[in-house]
Amino acid sequence: MAVDWKAVRREFPSLAGRTFLNTATFGQLPLRSSEAARLHFERRQQTAAMDFLAWFEEMEPLRASLGRLLNATADDIAFIPNASTALALAISSIDWQPGDEMLTLRNEFPNQLYAHAAVGAHSVECDWGEFESRVNDRTRLALFSTVNWATGLRPDLSSIVPALRRRGIVVYLDGTQSAGALQFDSAGALPDFLAVDAYKWMISANGAGFLFVHPEMRKRLPPRVIGWRSDYDWRSVNTLHQGPPRFGTTAEKYEPGMLPFPSLYSMKASVELMEDLGPAAIEARVLQLAATLRGELKALGAEFYPEQPHCLPSQIITARLPDQDASALAGHLAEQGIIISSRYGYLRISPHFYNNEEDVEVLLQALRTAVRQAKSVRAHA
């Protein structure tokens, strides 16, 4: 059945009166997600929060949904407040020695670029096309984003990730810029960790996020933050275990304490919406909008971020227009209610499934005007 995208758009009142093509910075909340958080606060008032154990149980369907999103299971999923927390866990999984290396890509998100400073490892940054050749016996951790925040690069991870793991290299993926827009098969790529901060393409509230932890990694990596939920029998609140915690086998053991329930109830509603639409339909929608933008920008003479081999289509477009300062142009467009970003001298445009062809055309008309004006100024100079 075809999706009624007009009806879907009505779930997002923040889109009214503006042309928002900037989900790579912030996703927009559907009405049902705001309502879910409100209902949770109302419930707290009605129950004095004495049903708090039920809140945890009500998150289990969400955990299962997030597992399905990655072609994984509920046991593989831990809730996290942000991707930085997940990265700290991944770094802690390695017994670092002098001379060890972390390998990542140029222009990665700062989390990945800063990570080496936590353990004094050497950071190796390279282009995707040369990544395999830069792996050596000192490579301990490989850090990727499934889609790059600044360039839109979407590397094909299907062969490199299993190859790295076979060599004993820990693989950490940041899926924040793809999950919710593009499909991902963890069973094929087999990362050790995949972290998602859900406030972007997962159209969720801040504080909601999730982490896939490979079953083999869970066998050898104990929790690094210990709390009352670290023991596998934490639900027995009347007689909580005393003594060393007895860790469970699922990724839940990496959740040491109380969860950010308002954000998680909100994310649960967002994920239900996306499941109703279907991941395949969402991916087709965002890639179609992105393809239209790329084609029209090319006709305007845009220069795109250089392509690299073995990459897949991305929903994030990065482009420079002739005689335009990207930062100034993005600011000028914002004054017109057209919201995009600029990153490192490129315009960054990031449509999601709630966008439509009218949004695309409004942006393109504004960019055509900017290009014409620049040509006129150049002609009279």
Secondary structure, DSSP 8 states (H G I E B T S, - for coil): ----HHHHHTT-GGGTTSEE-BTTT-----HHHHHHHHHHHHHHHHHTTTTHHHHHHHTHHHHHHHHHHTT--GGGEEE-S-HHHHHHHHHHTS---TT-EEEEETT--HHHHHGGGGTT-EEEEE-GGGHHHH--TTEEEEEEESS-TTT---B--TTHHHHHHHTT-EEEEE-TTTTTTS---HHHH--SEEEEETTSTT---TT-EEEEE-HHHHHH---SS--TTSSTTTT-GGG---SS----SSGGGG--S---HHHHHHHHHHHHHHHHH-HHHHHHHHHHHHHHHHHHHHHTT-EE----SSB---S-EEEE-TT--HHHHHHHHHHTTEE-EEETTEEEEB--TT--HHHHHHHHHHHHHHHHHHHHHHHT-
